[in-house]
């Protein structure tokens, strides 16, 4: 049975050379769509530029209709979404995330006519997607796309989008014992080989992320995107003066403000050490690792296998499970069988609440 396609996505590719030594492609972000790789940042390593290129790649798959004054009962939702992605979403702070949410919407509404959307259709969508914050955010994006399509004059009216109840804000924070358990699990986690743990440590980059998050209360995206020197399109840590510039230069400010913050002395000492300590490479004698000669934090504060980390969510969840900070539920698999699924209320964002709570407790 063929594997389900993951769709177009960003991947980091190392520098590649031909047999004669000439450069095939520089290191950087690439769009992977099936078996095709497309350069997304021009070998600059600029993640924001790569995300915008990915959003463009996704919307180019659709050909939006722009005839004016049409009856919404005759226009597919996909047309409105495509116009929104083309005209509006590219100016968002995170266009890739907007595109991903609207792709999820299109899987459900793509062939639906705009005029067929009503409260029941929205409630059915929310119920099928868990009635949570994610479903609400996706429906908010759909509402924005339809309202934009109406404002531009392409349809005569736009339907009202019924949203699920807004969930209460999370107030979860970590105790010091829980934070210690996460750090311990991240530091000790090892890759398994044939059912036995190997010597390969697979989550120490998560331990470094946790330290930065606990000390600074910074959002995960800003930590993962932080370079260790001034870098185009990225925030960075000034190792000499101990200041964390969390927002990239010339990047527009959003509601999620990211002012510079001074690093505590202990954290600054850690980051300086990471920037000066070579990676431990098991295959060094065979000369096969592309990370030979690289530091733990060679270009970015948080790196995995010598590459910047685009998202910490998957690795962080594995660490939370290893630390035993969650529970298991029985859930139905696609084939009808029951399987055990790990659940937790601890996400990378919990460190913002934790840092603030610990500060107030002092």
C-alpha positions in Angstrom: 0.0 0.0 0.0 1.6 3.3 -1.0 2.4 5.9 1.7 0.2 8.9 2.0 1.8 12.0 0.6 3.0 14.6 3.1 2.3 17.4 0.6 4.6 20.3 -0.1 6.8 21.1 2.8 10.1 22.8 3.8 13.2 20.6 4.3 16.8 21.5 5.0 19.3 20.1 2.5 23.1 20.2 3.1 25.5 21.4 0.4 25.8 18.9 -2.4 28.6 18.5 -5.0 28.9 16.6 -8.3 31.5 13.9 -8.8 33.9 16.5 -10.4 33.7 18.7 -7.3 31.4 21.4 -8.8 28.6 22.7 -6.7 25.2 21.0 -7.3 23.3 23.0 -4.7 24.2 25.1 -1.6 22.9 24.3 1.8 19.6 25.8 2.5 15.8 25.4 2.7 14.1 23.5 -0.1 10.5 22.8 -1.0 9.9 19.1 -1.2 6.8 18.2 -3.2 6.8 14.5 -3.9 10.1 13.7 -5.5 10.8 17.3 -6.6 13.1 19.7 -4.6 12.8 23.4 -5.3 15.2 26.0 -3.7 13.2 28.2 -1.4 15.8 30.6 0.0 18.6 30.8 -2.7 21.1 29.2 -0.3 20.8 32.1 2.1 19.3 30.1 5.0 16.6 32.7 5.3 13.7 30.8 6.8 11.2 33.7 6.4 12.0 33.9 2.7 11.6 30.1 2.4 8.2 30.1 4.1 7.0 32.8 1.7 8.2 30.8 -1.2 6.4 27.7 0.1 3.2 29.6 0.4 3.6 30.8 -3.2 4.3 27.3 -4.4 1.1 26.0 -2.7 -1.2 28.7 -4.1 0.2 28.3 -7.6 -1.5 24.9 -7.6 -4.9 26.8 -7.8 -6.1 29.1 -10.5 -8.5 31.5 -8.7 -11.5 32.8 -10.5 -11.9 36.6 -10.3 -15.1 37.2 -12.2 -17.1 39.9 -10.4 -20.6 40.0 -8.9 -21.2 36.2 -9.0 -23.8 34.3 -7.1 -22.1 32.6 -4.1 -24.2 29.5 -4.7 -22.2 28.9 -7.9 -18.7 29.6 -6.6 -16.5 26.9 -5.0 -14.9 27.8 -1.6 -11.5 26.9 -3.2 -11.7 30.1 -5.4 -12.1 32.4 -2.4 -9.3 30.6 -0.5 -7.0 30.7 -3.4 -7.5 34.5 -3.9 -6.9 35.0 -0.2 -3.7 33.0 -0.2 -2.5 35.0 -3.3 -3.5 38.5 -2.3 -3.5 38.6 1.6 -1.7 35.6 3.3 1.7 36.4 1.9 1.8 39.5 4.0 1.1 37.6 7.2 3.9 37.1 9.7 3.7 33.3 9.2 2.3 32.7 5.7 3.2 29.0 5.8 1.0 28.4 8.8 -1.9 30.3 7.2 -1.5 28.2 4.1 -1.4 25.0 6.1 -4.6 25.9 8.0 -6.4 26.8 4.8 -5.3 23.5 3.1 -7.0 21.7 6.0 -10.1 23.8 5.3 -10.0 22.9 1.6 -9.8 19.2 2.3 -13.3 19.6 3.8 -14.8 22.5 1.9 -12.9 22.6 -1.4 -15.7 21.4 -3.6 -18.5 23.0 -1.5 -20.2 26.1 -2.9 -19.9 29.2 -0.9 -23.6 29.6 -0.8 -24.0 26.2 0.8 -22.2 27.1 4.0 -24.4 27.6 7.0 -24.2 27.1 10.8 -24.7 23.4 10.6 -21.9 23.0 8.1 -19.6 24.9 10.3 -20.6 23.0 13.4 -20.1 19.7 11.6 -16.6 20.8 10.6 -15.7 21.9 14.2 -17.1 18.6 15.6 -15.1 16.5 13.1 -11.9 18.5 14.0 -12.3 18.2 17.8 -14.2 21.5 18.6 -10.9 22.9 19.8 -8.7 25.9 19.2 -7.3 24.5 16.0 -10.8 24.1 14.5 -11.8 27.6 15.6 -8.6 29.1 14.0 -9.2 27.3 10.7 -12.8 28.6 10.6 -11.5 32.1 11.3 -9.2 31.8 8.3 -12.1 30.6 6.2 -14.2 33.6 7.4 -11.4 36.0 6.5 -11.0 34.4 3.0 -14.8 34.6 2.3 -15.1 38.2 3.6 -12.1 39.2 1.5 -13.6 37.6 -1.6 -16.8 39.5 -0.9 -15.1 42.9 -0.3 -13.2 42.5 -3.6 -16.6 42.2 -5.3 -16.2 38.7 -6.6 -19.4 37.5 -4.9 -22.6 39.4 -4.0 -22.6 38.3 -0.3 -20.6 36.1 2.1 -22.1 33.6 4.6 -21.8 34.0 8.3 -19.2 31.5 9.7 -20.3 30.0 13.1 -17.3 29.4 15.3 -16.9 26.9 18.2 -16.8 28.4 21.7 -13.4 30.1 22.3 -11.5 27.9 24.8 -10.2 29.3 28.0 -6.6 30.5 27.9 -4.1 27.9 29.2 -2.7 28.6 32.6 -0.6 25.5 32.8 2.9 26.0 34.2 5.7 23.6 35.3 6.9 23.0 38.8 10.6 22.9 39.2 10.4 19.1 39.6 8.6 18.8 36.2 11.1 21.1 34.5 13.9 19.0 35.9 12.2 15.8 34.7 12.0 17.2 31.2 15.6 18.3 31.1 16.7 14.9 32.5 14.6 13.0 29.9 15.9 15.2 27.0 19.5 14.8 28.1 19.3 11.0 28.5 17.1 10.0 25.6 18.8 7.6 23.3 18.0 6.1 19.9 16.9 2.5 19.9 18.4 -0.1 17.6 16.8 -3.5 17.3 15.0 -3.0 20.6 18.1 -1.9 22.5 19.2 1.7 23.3 22.2 2.8 21.3 24.8 5.4 22.2 23.2 8.0 20.0 21.6 10.9 21.9 18.5 12.1 20.1 17.1 15.0 22.2 19.9 17.1 23.6 18.8 19.9 21.3 15.5 19.8 23.1 17.4 20.2 26.4 19.1 23.3 25.0 15.7 24.6 23.8 14.2 24.0 27.3 17.0 26.0 29.0 16.6 29.0 26.7 12.8 28.9 27.1 12.9 28.6 30.9 15.4 31.4 31.3 13.8 33.9 28.8 10.2 32.9 28.5 10.6 33.2 24.7 8.2 31.6 22.2 9.4 28.4 20.6 9.6 29.8 17.0 11.8 32.7 18.1 14.2 30.2 20.0 14.4 27.8 17.0 15.0 30.6 14.6 17.7 32.3 16.7 21.2 32.5 15.2 24.4 33.0 17.2 25.5 35.9 15.0 23.7 38.6 13.0 21.9 36.6 10.2 19.6 37.9 7.5 16.0 37.0 8.3 16.6 35.7 11.8 16.9 36.9 15.3 20.2 36.3 17.0 22.1 36.2 20.3 24.8 38.7 20.8 27.4 36.5 22.5 29.6 39.4 23.5 27.0 41.6 25.2 24.6 38.9 26.2 21.5 40.2 24.5 18.9 38.1 22.7 17.5 40.0 19.7 14.3 37.8 19.3 12.9 39.5 16.2 14.7 39.6 12.9 15.8 43.0 11.6 13.3 44.6 9.3 10.7 42.1 10.2 7.4 43.8 11.0 6.2 43.8 14.6 3.1 41.7 15.4 0.8 41.3 18.4 3.2 38.7 19.6 5.8 41.2 20.6 9.4 40.1 20.7 11.6 42.8 22.3 15.3 42.2 22.9 16.1 40.6 26.3 19.3 40.3 28.3 20.4 36.7 28.9 21.0 35.7 32.5 24.7 35.0 33.2 24.2 31.3 33.6 22.3 30.9 30.2 24.9 33.1 28.5 27.6 30.9 29.7 25.8 27.9 28.3 25.2 29.5 24.9 28.8 30.6 24.6 29.9 27.0 25.4 27.6 25.5 22.8 29.0 27.9 20.2 32.6 26.8 21.0 32.1 23.0 21.6 32.5 20.6 18.7 29.7 18.2 18.0 30.2 14.6 19.2 30.2 12.5 16.0 30.1 8.7 16.2 31.0 8.3 12.5 33.9 10.8 12.5 36.5 8.1 11.7 34.6 7.1 8.6 34.4 10.6 7.4 30.8 10.3 6.4 29.2 12.9 8.6 28.4 16.3 7.1 28.6 17.8 10.6 32.4 17.1 11.0 34.0 20.4 12.2 30.7 21.9 13.4 30.0 23.2 16.8 27.0 22.3 18.9 25.5 25.7 18.1 27.4 26.4 14.8 24.9 28.8 13.2 21.8 28.6 15.4 21.2 28.3 19.1 19.2 25.1 18.7 20.5 22.7 16.0 19.9 19.0 15.3 22.5 17.1 13.3 24.2 20.3 12.4 21.0 21.9 10.9 18.6 24.5 12.3 15.3 23.2 13.8 12.2 24.3 12.0 9.8 23.0 14.7 10.5 21.5 18.1 7.0 20.1 18.6 7.5 16.4 17.6 10.8 16.0 19.5 9.5 17.9 22.5 6.4 15.6 22.7 8.7 12.6 22.7 10.6 14.1 25.6 7.4 14.8 27.5 6.3 11.2 27.1 9.7 9.9 28.2 9.5 12.1 31.3 6.1 10.6 32.2 4.3 13.9 32.2 1.0 12.8 30.5 -1.4 10.0 30.2 -2.6 7.4 27.7 -6.1 7.1 26.1 -7.5 4.4 23.9 -8.3 5.7 20.4 -9.7 4.0 17.2 -7.2 3.5 14.4 -8.2 3.9 10.7 -8.5 0.2 10.4 -10.9 0.0 13.3 -8.5 -1.4 15.9 -7.9 0.3 19.2 -4.5 1.7 20.1 -2.9 3.6 23.0 -2.4 7.3 22.3 -0.2 9.5 24.5 -1.9 12.7 25.7 -0.4 15.7 27.6 -1.2 19.3 28.5 2.5 20.3 28.3 3.5 22.0 25.0 6.5 24.2 24.2 4.4 27.3 24.9 4.0 26.3 28.6 7.5 27.7 29.2 6.2 31.2 28.8 3.7 30.7 31.6 6.4 28.9 33.6 9.0 31.7 33.3 6.4 34.3 34.3 5.1 32.2 37.2 8.6 31.5 38.6 9.4 35.2 38.4 6.4 36.2 40.4 7.2 33.5 43.0 10.6 34.9 43.7 
